[in-house]
């Protein structure tokens, strides 16, 4: 009896799975240039859909929102969720992902390189003239990249868990909360980097963010203030953050909104940094970064679709 039940479960389960996998969009692999590869999802039966270009956050993050040993598929699920609602999406691997895969990492990579890449993607899809309107959606670090990109001809901008302060100020706040014994060192190093200089005087414990090799990149990143950049956008803006975000607090979203009061602001209850709802504590929150089976916060897709439509 037990064996028959398992066979029936597998059989009917597979039927249900097939049905759930039916999609109303088609996937295409696109090489924008020799550096940027990504996935375009096109809704079926729509001649000129709106398009959302999704820009990933910091680190070697791929088109799906994943890094080595951290697989949440957050950006993949975001793209699929929007395309199910008849909005085309394009998400791409950051250039460093391709470099790592080929074993040829550029040690001189700068923050501005990511902006160049995002602008290349925007121009690529603008030139096709296949889309009604094109929106930039930047997640985390990608929010600032998106701010710097959108002004070059996007029709709207969406900030997902984007900082409202410069990365230098964000780092100071994070160190103050998590490792206050390094606060004064952090303030000193940030000041040096903000002046466009480098320093060999940093605690080993802070090497992951202040090693001599990465300092030029950090200095370049620190040169931009999101509040200043968002004021330059003359287009519809949507700012989204979650109350369970361990990396970028909802206060950051409010800073962006203060700088652009005409923007729409949406704070999603219990949503964390990778855009999924968290009911429990910080341990559950941290574990979710490597749990690809979690669904996105339902309000997220609803909010973006409403903003675009």
Phi, psi and omega in degrees: 000317181296319180297316179298321180296317180295319179298316180297318180298315179295320183293306182289329176297320180293325177296316179296322181295317180298317180297319182292338183272357177296132185239153175253027177218162180240138180263139175227137174272128185237130171257104180292318174203190184289348181258326191248119173240145180201184181240125176258127174252120183248121176300139181287138172080010179245122186289311181229080181285164166288151181235135173247121174267121185259124181250126185283168181276198189289163178082184179282071185265131182271182185299336182270357182090018185250155171230174176306129176069005176227104183236104177248340184057029185300315183283330175296314180293325177297313180298314181295320180297320179288320181291332173295338179260023175070028174246123178292148178223147172228125177233146187220157175286136172297150186303329182292334177297313179295321180296319179296316181297328180267359180066033183223064184282130177280110182287347181259016181299141182239162177301320180300334178297323179292327177291318176303316180297315181296321178293324177297319178295313180301313181295322179303311184282331174297319183291338178288334182057029182262002189233146179293298175224151181241125180248146174256126175239110182251131181258129177058240177303328179298340177296313179293319176302318179295321177301318182284341182267319189301327183294349179271023173123010174287161179264349179188162183227139179234121176260122178248109179055042180267144180289149176260349179248167173295156183297332177297315179293322178298315180298318179300316179296317182295318179294322178299324181280321189257333182212066186300339178295343179254013185297311183295322176298318181296315179300318181295314182292318179300319180298319178297313182292325178294336177274003178080018181251176176233165179213143175267357185264087176214148180294140178306329181295340181256012184297331183295336180244345185231019178299153184302326182293326185265350184302318178300321177298313181297320179298316177298315179298317182294343184287351181250135175250116183304326180293325177291317184291323183291334178292341182277351184272126176248076185193166174298137182229136175237127181245121183236137173211166180241155182283348181251019181284117181279343186256320181230109185287162178296339176298329179294319178297323180291328175296318177297318181293323177299324180283336179226074188296342178280349179290155172276135178243128178229116174258117184263120183298130175073000178282139181257193188292330179263020165075021178246153179284139179238122180267334187259216187266190182295332179294313176300319180301312181295318181296331184296340180295344180235032180233088187291346183281349182289140177276152176292159175300124185304324182294338183297304180298317181303316183294316182292317180298316179298319179298317183283317185283000000 
